[in-house]
Amino acid sequence: MKIVGINDEKCIKCLACMVCPAKLFIKPPTKTGEKRRIPFEDPYNRCIECGHCLSICPTDAVIFTDPEGPIQFEEIKNLSSLIDYEKLMKVLRSRRSIRKYNDKMVSEEDIKAVLEAMRYAPTARNAQEINYIVINDPEKIVKLRSAVENLWQKLLKLLNKARKIKFLLPKSLKKYVTDPSHRMSIENHLKRASEGIDDVFYGAPVVIILYVPPGLSKIMAGNDAGNAVTYGMLAAQARGLGTCWIGYAIEAINRFKENKEWLNIPKKNIVTGVFIIGYPTVQYHKVPPRKAQIVDWN
């Protein structure tokens, strides 16, 4: 989508388009009269295509190049009418990380619905640079699972070596390698894997991978992925599906180039998120409490 300018015949000079974060709409010097115009100037391509000007213009005077066009519905004028706070909190509180799935395949319609929700997640500077890979082929899921199990084996070897030279390590790293819970966790994962138990994707039939190209937005890439996955998870929940972040899969793909190669992820691109989707085999009945927040009011 590219903003081209203003249709002077439709423009009522309300100055609402001044909401532009790049300040590309210029307030005219003349206060009143038919000659008053709102110039749009972008000689350096600073427009981030956020669409604020399209969304706020009451007369559709902003000219743009995109066949899709903006979506309009009545509640957009009063967002609190879409869902009240109490209902929203029930939705947010009830989302859980699901680690038990049945073998029922998720329909393409449901997967596309989740991806559509993720399309509207905010990204830094509206870069919209996230690429997606959907894996619903059982053999490919097993292959990616094996890559994660291989990562666990390497981590366990690394922990064993690090413990022998712990006195040479920085304090933070020394604390990590001497904490028995980390070693125990990886050993348990590998034990279950040796027994044929899927301790990576928990039997989920769909894995979605997010990756981004290298560039200026990489600093905020993790935030962007967090936003997108959260949108996707809430959309999945609305369609009766369960989800879970899989952090080890992110590491396995990023650390070993052969995994990027078979997934057709360009070498310099960075995987920022991996999560699973499926039908839960568990039913939760309550919402557990959370830690009290630490808030400093200034």
C-alpha positions in Angstrom: 0.0 0.0 0.0 1.4 3.4 -1.0 -0.2 6.7 -0.1 -0.3 8.9 -3.2 -2.0 12.1 -2.1 -5.3 13.8 -1.3 -8.4 14.1 -3.3 -9.1 17.8 -3.0 -12.8 17.4 -4.0 -13.4 15.0 -1.1 -11.2 16.6 1.4 -13.0 18.8 4.0 -9.8 20.1 5.5 -10.5 18.7 9.0 -6.8 18.1 9.6 -7.4 14.6 10.9 -4.7 13.2 8.7 -2.2 15.1 10.8 -2.1 11.9 12.9 0.5 10.7 10.4 3.5 9.5 12.5 5.9 10.5 9.7 4.4 14.0 9.5 3.8 13.8 5.8 0.6 15.7 5.7 1.3 19.5 5.9 -1.0 21.9 7.6 -1.8 24.6 5.1 -1.0 28.2 5.8 -4.4 29.5 4.8 -7.0 29.2 7.6 -10.2 29.1 5.6 -11.6 29.2 2.1 -11.9 27.0 -0.9 -8.2 27.5 -1.8 -7.1 25.7 1.4 -5.4 22.4 0.6 -3.7 19.7 2.7 -0.4 18.9 0.8 1.0 15.4 1.1 4.8 15.3 0.5 7.0 12.2 0.7 10.1 12.8 -1.4 12.3 10.5 0.8 9.8 7.6 1.0 9.3 8.0 4.8 5.8 6.7 4.7 5.6 3.5 6.8 2.2 2.5 5.2 0.6 2.3 8.6 -2.7 3.4 7.2 -3.6 5.9 10.0 -4.5 8.5 7.5 -6.9 6.0 5.7 -8.5 4.9 8.9 -9.1 8.4 10.3 -10.2 10.3 7.1 -14.0 10.7 7.4 -14.5 11.3 3.6 -12.1 8.8 2.0 -10.1 11.6 0.6 -6.7 9.9 1.0 -5.6 8.4 -2.3 -3.7 5.0 -2.1 -2.6 2.1 -4.2 -3.9 -1.2 -2.9 -6.7 -3.2 -4.3 -7.9 -4.5 -0.9 -8.8 -1.1 0.6 -9.6 -0.4 4.3 -12.2 -2.5 6.2 -15.0 -0.7 7.9 -17.5 -1.8 10.6 -19.7 0.2 12.9 -17.9 -0.7 16.2 -14.6 0.8 14.9 -16.0 4.2 16.1 -16.4 2.9 19.6 -13.9 0.1 20.3 -15.2 -0.7 23.8 -18.5 -1.8 22.2 -16.7 -4.7 20.6 -16.0 -6.5 23.8 -16.1 -5.1 27.4 -13.1 -5.3 29.7 -14.5 -8.2 31.8 -15.1 -10.4 28.8 -11.7 -9.6 27.4 -10.0 -10.5 30.6 -11.7 -13.9 30.6 -10.4 -14.5 27.1 -6.8 -13.5 28.1 -6.8 -15.3 31.4 -8.2 -18.5 30.0 -5.4 -19.0 27.3 -3.1 -21.8 28.4 -0.1 -23.4 26.9 -1.3 -26.8 25.7 1.0 -29.8 25.8 -1.4 -32.6 25.1 -3.1 -32.9 21.7 -5.2 -35.5 19.8 -4.3 -36.6 16.3 -7.2 -34.8 14.6 -5.9 -32.7 11.7 -6.5 -28.9 11.9 -8.4 -27.8 8.8 -6.8 -25.5 6.3 -9.6 -23.0 6.9 -8.7 -22.8 10.6 -5.0 -22.4 9.9 -5.7 -19.6 7.4 -8.0 -17.9 10.0 -5.1 -18.0 12.6 -2.7 -16.6 10.0 -5.2 -13.9 9.0 -5.3 -12.7 12.7 -1.5 -12.6 12.8 -1.5 -10.4 9.7 -3.0 -7.6 11.8 -0.5 -7.8 14.7 1.6 -4.6 15.1 5.2 -4.6 13.9 7.9 -2.0 14.6 7.7 0.8 12.1 4.9 -1.2 10.5 7.6 -3.2 8.7 5.4 -6.3 8.2 8.5 -8.3 7.4 7.5 -11.6 9.1 7.4 -14.6 6.9 5.6 -17.8 7.8 6.1 -21.5 7.3 3.2 -23.9 8.0 4.2 -27.5 8.6 1.3 -30.0 8.7 3.1 -32.9 7.1 3.7 -35.5 9.9 7.1 -36.6 8.4 8.4 -33.0 8.4 7.2 -32.5 11.9 9.1 -35.6 13.0 12.2 -34.3 11.1 12.1 -31.0 13.0 11.5 -32.8 16.2 14.6 -34.8 15.7 16.5 -31.6 15.1 15.4 -30.3 18.5 16.3 -33.6 20.1 19.8 -33.3 18.5 20.1 -29.8 20.1 19.3 -31.3 23.5 22.1 -33.9 23.1 24.6 -31.1 22.2 23.4 -29.0 25.2 23.9 -31.9 27.5 27.4 -32.4 26.3 28.1 -28.7 26.6 26.8 -28.7 30.2 29.0 -31.6 31.1 32.1 -29.8 29.7 31.1 -26.5 31.3 30.8 -28.0 34.8 34.4 -29.1 34.6 35.6 -25.6 33.9 33.0 -23.8 36.0 35.6 -21.8 37.9 36.7 -20.1 34.7 33.2 -19.1 33.7 31.4 -15.7 34.4 29.2 -15.7 37.5 25.9 -15.8 35.6 27.0 -18.7 33.4 28.5 -20.6 36.3 25.2 -20.4 38.1 23.4 -21.8 35.1 25.7 -24.8 34.5 25.8 -25.7 38.2 22.1 -25.6 38.6 21.1 -29.3 38.5 17.5 -28.5 37.3 18.8 -27.6 33.8 20.7 -30.8 33.4 17.8 -32.8 34.8 15.3 -31.1 32.5 17.3 -32.0 29.3 18.0 -35.5 30.5 14.2 -36.0 31.1 13.5 -34.7 27.6 16.0 -37.1 26.0 14.7 -40.0 28.1 11.1 -39.5 26.9 12.3 -39.0 23.4 14.1 -42.4 23.5 10.8 -43.9 24.6 9.1 -42.5 21.5 7.3 -39.7 23.3 7.0 -36.4 21.5 8.3 -34.0 24.1 8.9 -31.3 21.5 5.6 -30.7 19.8 3.4 -32.9 22.1 1.7 -34.6 19.2 0.3 -31.3 17.7 -0.5 -31.7 14.0 0.6 -28.2 13.0 3.8 -26.2 13.5 4.1 -22.6 12.5 7.5 -20.9 12.1 8.1 -17.2 11.9 11.2 -15.7 10.4 12.5 -12.3 9.3 15.1 -11.0 6.9 18.2 -9.1 8.3 17.7 -5.4 8.5 16.9 -2.4 10.6 13.9 -4.0 12.2 15.8 -7.0 13.6 16.2 -5.1 17.0 12.5 -5.3 17.4 12.0 -8.6 15.6 11.4 -10.5 18.9 8.7 -8.1 19.9 7.1 -8.3 16.5 7.0 -12.1 16.8 5.6 -11.9 20.3 2.7 -9.7 19.0 2.0 -11.9 16.0 2.1 -15.2 17.9 -0.2 -13.8 20.6 -2.7 -12.7 18.0 -2.5 -16.1 16.4 -2.9 -17.9 19.8 -6.0 -15.9 20.7 -7.5 -16.5 17.3 -6.8 -20.3 17.6 -8.5 -20.3 21.0 -11.5 -18.7 19.5 -11.8 -21.6 17.1 -11.5 -24.3 19.7 -7.7 -24.9 19.2 -4.8 -25.1 21.6 -1.3 -23.6 21.2 2.1 -23.4 22.7 5.4 -21.6 22.1 8.3 -24.0 21.3 11.5 -22.1 22.2 13.9 -25.0 21.6 12.7 -25.3 18.0 13.7 -21.6 17.5 17.2 -22.4 18.7 17.5 -25.6 16.7 16.7 -23.9 13.4 18.8 -20.8 14.0 21.9 -22.6 15.3 22.2 -25.3 12.6 22.3 -24.2 9.0 21.1 -27.6 7.7 17.7 -27.0 9.4 17.3 -23.7 7.7 18.3 -25.3 4.4 15.6 -28.0 4.3 13.0 -25.5 5.6 14.0 -23.2 2.7 14.8 -20.3 5.1 17.4 -17.9 3.6 20.7 -18.2 5.4 20.8 -14.8 6.9 17.2 -14.7 8.0 16.4 -15.2 11.7 13.7 -17.4 13.1 11.9 -15.4 15.8 9.0 -17.7 16.7 7.8 -21.3 16.6 4.4 -22.4 18.0 2.1 -25.4 17.6 -1.6 -25.7 16.9 -4.0 -28.6 17.6 -7.0 -29.9 19.4 -6.4 -30.3 23.1 -7.0 -33.5 24.9 -7.3 -31.7 28.2 -10.1 -29.5 29.6 -9.2 -26.8 32.2 -11.8 -25.7 34.8 -10.2 -22.8 36.6 -7.8 -19.9 36.0 -4.8 -20.0 38.3 -3.5 -16.9 40.0 -0.4 -15.0 38.8 2.4 -13.3 40.7 1.7 -9.8 41.9 3.2 -7.2 39.5 6.2 -5.1 40.5 5.1 -1.6 39.4 7.0 1.7 40.1 4.6 4.6 39.7 6.6 7.7 38.8 
